[in-house]
Amino acid sequence: MDAMSIFKKFILSCLLFPLALTAMADAQLANFKQTIEASLKKINPNYQIAQVEPSHIQGFYNVQLQDGPLLYVSADAKHFFAGELYYLDGQKMVSITDQDATRARIALMGELNPAEMIIFSPKLPVKTKAHITVFTDVDCFYCQKLHKEVPELNARGIEVRYMAFPRAGVNSASAQKLITAWCSKNPQDAMTRLKNLENLAPITCPNPVAKDYDLGKRMGVNGTPAIIAPDGSLIPGYRPAAELAKLLGV
């Protein structure tokens, strides 16, 4: 074998080595997910894992439950803890848990489809300067209160993108109201009327309500309204339009 052939094989091996390492890491994560899921189901058969990734703590993994908290689980799947994880940056405490949750939300935001949202956009001549994604429930008092702020938010150049999060679950009366809004000929009008406590005849169609509910749980939503900023940060609960505008820098 000549020197050029040996050199080409060396270059090829250098290119393939990172791919092999990635494949090994993916396989390890998949095996770990199966192991920890089996362990957790012994505690509660309803536990389901939404995401697994390496943790900042050596020998531990981040395990996000489908309908529960973020866990830090040891590689042998025998030890875990839940709660806020901090590290000291000089004299400042920084929440690793918040950073992990925000990073996970940013990744999940790639699954969002504006075509499946009920969107209230600024009207010309006002230009859209920012947007918020709001997981909402029409029967939630503070969701109703936030909705009354939508005209002011739009006037400030903030677009409001609604996603469904029926707090009582996807088989609840609230979920049917959200389905009615999404299936209406004018979803924006239906959303407003429902949040103004009007009764609308229930209708149904292919809709994203169940998918939104699942995605909200994976994003850490456990109440409404839950506002997701473009940077992935979660703003829980009602905030006045002026405060939201300040948080968004508009």
Legacy VTK file of the C-alpha trace (Angstrom):
# vtk DataFile Version 3.0
C-alpha trace
ASCII
DATASET POLYDATA
POINTS 250 float
0.000 0.000 0.000
1.457 3.350 -1.052
1.834 6.369 1.202
-1.089 8.229 -0.457
-3.504 5.353 0.237
-2.383 5.185 3.855
-2.849 8.950 4.169
-6.370 8.776 2.676
-7.341 6.004 5.093
-5.998 8.070 7.978
-8.040 11.112 6.920
-11.163 8.956 6.511
-10.716 7.448 9.971
-10.328 10.941 11.440
-13.600 11.975 9.796
-15.492 8.864 10.916
-14.195 8.800 14.499
-16.418 11.675 15.764
-19.436 10.021 14.116
-18.618 6.753 15.856
-18.332 8.552 19.195
-21.711 10.237 18.601
-23.309 6.883 17.752
-21.844 5.374 20.928
-23.113 8.282 23.034
-26.597 7.999 21.485
-26.629 4.253 22.195
-25.575 4.865 25.809
-28.372 7.430 26.244
-30.908 5.034 24.732
-29.784 2.208 27.030
-29.806 4.504 30.055
-33.320 5.737 29.182
-34.599 2.160 29.115
-32.887 1.393 32.434
-34.148 4.458 34.292
-37.651 4.145 32.811
-37.847 0.565 34.088
-36.687 1.710 37.536
-39.148 4.614 37.701
-42.086 2.449 36.597
-41.488 0.283 39.651
-42.272 3.402 41.694
-45.115 4.643 39.501
-46.211 2.785 36.327
-47.489 6.067 34.864
-44.057 7.691 34.757
-42.894 8.412 31.221
-39.626 10.025 30.193
-39.756 12.943 27.775
-36.037 13.572 27.407
-32.654 12.354 28.660
-29.344 14.184 28.329
-25.979 14.348 30.113
-25.993 16.470 33.262
-23.565 19.109 34.486
-22.851 16.745 37.393
-20.374 14.054 36.464
-21.958 10.597 36.618
-25.528 11.939 36.443
-28.091 12.509 33.681
-30.898 15.041 33.308
-34.179 13.136 33.065
-37.274 15.176 32.195
-40.471 13.328 33.069
-43.391 13.612 30.672
-45.717 14.880 33.375
-43.411 15.775 36.210
-40.201 17.468 37.310
-36.665 17.361 35.990
-34.696 14.642 37.787
-30.951 14.239 38.157
-30.295 10.496 37.941
-27.059 8.597 38.526
-25.610 6.551 35.679
-26.451 3.310 37.508
-30.094 4.509 37.782
-30.073 3.815 41.537
-29.826 7.365 42.866
-31.703 10.501 41.887
-32.778 13.847 43.247
-35.237 16.518 42.191
-34.955 20.206 42.916
-32.967 23.288 42.061
-29.318 22.773 41.143
-27.011 25.787 41.492
-23.379 26.561 40.901
-21.358 29.432 42.268
-20.129 31.928 39.676
-17.879 34.079 41.782
-20.225 35.444 44.426
-23.338 34.859 42.303
-25.562 31.778 42.439
-26.665 30.574 38.991
-29.495 28.079 38.571
-28.367 25.176 36.398
-31.939 23.843 36.567
-33.324 27.021 34.959
-30.631 26.930 32.289
-31.366 23.276 31.501
-35.113 23.925 31.329
-34.643 26.958 29.074
-32.341 25.042 26.755
-34.876 22.208 26.555
-37.680 24.663 25.743
-35.611 26.231 22.962
-35.160 22.783 21.427
-38.869 22.010 21.770
-39.803 25.347 20.192
-38.533 23.853 16.958
-41.665 21.686 17.028
-44.007 24.691 17.129
-46.072 25.386 14.038
-47.559 28.914 13.878
-50.141 27.615 11.388
-51.635 25.572 14.248
-51.796 28.491 16.690
-54.470 31.128 17.252
-52.520 34.313 16.671
-53.332 37.928 17.469
-50.982 40.125 15.436
-50.395 43.886 15.514
-52.328 45.742 12.844
-50.598 48.106 10.455
-49.163 50.674 10.776
-47.875 49.007 13.966
-44.960 46.724 13.191
-44.398 43.419 14.998
-41.364 43.843 17.262
-41.619 40.655 19.347
-43.914 37.751 20.077
-44.965 35.615 23.012
-46.252 32.054 22.935
-48.985 31.570 25.521
-50.312 28.229 26.743
-53.904 29.089 27.607
-57.149 27.712 29.035
-60.352 29.646 28.286
-61.793 28.835 31.739
-58.748 30.245 33.553
-59.449 33.637 35.217
-55.922 34.960 34.684
-55.965 33.758 31.059
-59.126 35.818 30.622
-57.427 38.758 32.318
-54.349 38.457 30.073
-56.558 38.256 26.990
-57.998 41.671 27.834
-54.412 42.970 27.527
-54.000 41.619 23.973
-55.071 44.877 22.257
-52.461 46.791 24.270
-49.825 44.154 23.583
-50.581 44.415 19.864
-50.437 48.207 20.070
-46.935 47.840 21.541
-45.896 45.624 18.623
-46.150 42.309 20.477
-47.758 39.375 18.703
-49.650 36.907 20.914
-49.534 33.253 19.817
-51.947 30.995 21.665
-51.468 27.296 22.266
-53.927 25.075 24.098
-53.389 23.849 27.637
-56.644 22.609 29.222
-55.669 22.338 32.873
-58.227 19.607 33.550
-56.853 17.442 30.749
-57.632 16.694 27.129
-60.961 15.002 27.926
-62.339 17.925 29.932
-65.039 20.468 29.139
-62.325 23.120 28.927
-60.544 21.079 26.262
-63.764 20.908 24.217
-64.085 24.699 24.427
-60.526 25.057 23.146
-61.267 22.605 20.329
-64.319 24.714 19.440
-62.122 27.814 19.236
-59.583 26.093 17.005
-62.298 24.639 14.758
-64.287 27.867 14.358
-64.346 29.798 11.098
-62.926 32.740 13.025
-60.705 31.279 15.793
-59.649 34.696 17.112
-63.264 35.771 17.566
-64.216 32.429 19.134
-61.285 32.625 21.563
-62.332 36.134 22.619
-65.977 35.184 23.050
-65.132 32.081 25.097
-62.834 34.096 27.354
-65.653 36.601 27.768
-67.701 33.694 29.191
-69.975 33.297 26.172
-71.368 29.844 25.467
-70.574 28.545 21.994
-72.017 25.401 20.467
-69.277 22.761 20.622
-67.758 21.740 17.297
-64.849 19.499 16.447
-62.321 18.948 13.695
-58.677 17.846 13.401
-56.990 20.085 15.980
-53.716 20.521 17.917
-55.199 20.662 21.449
-53.888 17.283 22.658
-50.518 17.862 20.990
-50.223 21.333 22.535
-51.079 19.927 25.957
-48.364 17.290 25.662
-45.824 19.820 24.396
-46.687 22.195 27.230
-45.958 19.491 29.792
-42.641 18.760 28.121
-41.824 22.483 28.370
-42.498 22.492 32.098
-45.931 24.142 31.952
-48.046 23.267 34.984
-50.494 26.156 35.046
-51.990 28.877 32.877
-51.311 31.312 31.479
-47.764 30.157 30.801
-45.856 32.591 28.613
-42.833 31.437 26.618
-40.493 34.203 25.455
-38.508 33.851 22.210
-35.354 33.086 24.239
-37.041 30.030 25.762
-37.605 31.549 29.195
-40.876 30.701 30.942
-42.925 33.524 32.436
-45.536 31.874 34.667
-48.864 33.528 35.306
-50.464 36.805 34.359
-48.317 39.874 33.675
-49.632 43.304 32.594
-48.845 44.411 29.038
-46.391 47.079 30.203
-44.431 44.542 32.241
-44.334 42.042 29.390
-43.138 44.749 27.013
-40.323 45.615 29.424
-39.339 41.943 29.772
-39.247 41.623 25.975
-37.312 44.862 25.533
-39.902 46.605 23.358
LINES 1 251
250 0 1 2 3 4 5 6 7 8 9 10 11 12 13 14 15 16 17 18 19 20 21 22 23 24 25 26 27 28 29 30 31 32 33 34 35 36 37 38 39 40 41 42 43 44 45 46 47 48 49 50 51 52 53 54 55 56 57 58 59 60 61 62 63 64 65 66 67 68 69 70 71 72 73 74 75 76 77 78 79 80 81 82 83 84 85 86 87 88 89 90 91 92 93 94 95 96 97 98 99 100 101 102 103 104 105 106 107 108 109 110 111 112 113 114 115 116 117 118 119 120 121 122 123 124 125 126 127 128 129 130 131 132 133 134 135 136 137 138 139 140 141 142 143 144 145 146 147 148 149 150 151 152 153 154 155 156 157 158 159 160 161 162 163 164 165 166 167 168 169 170 171 172 173 174 175 176 177 178 179 180 181 182 183 184 185 186 187 188 189 190 191 192 193 194 195 196 197 198 199 200 201 202 203 204 205 206 207 208 209 210 211 212 213 214 215 216 217 218 219 220 221 222 223 224 225 226 227 228 229 230 231 232 233 234 235 236 237 238 239 240 241 242 243 244 245 246 247 248 249
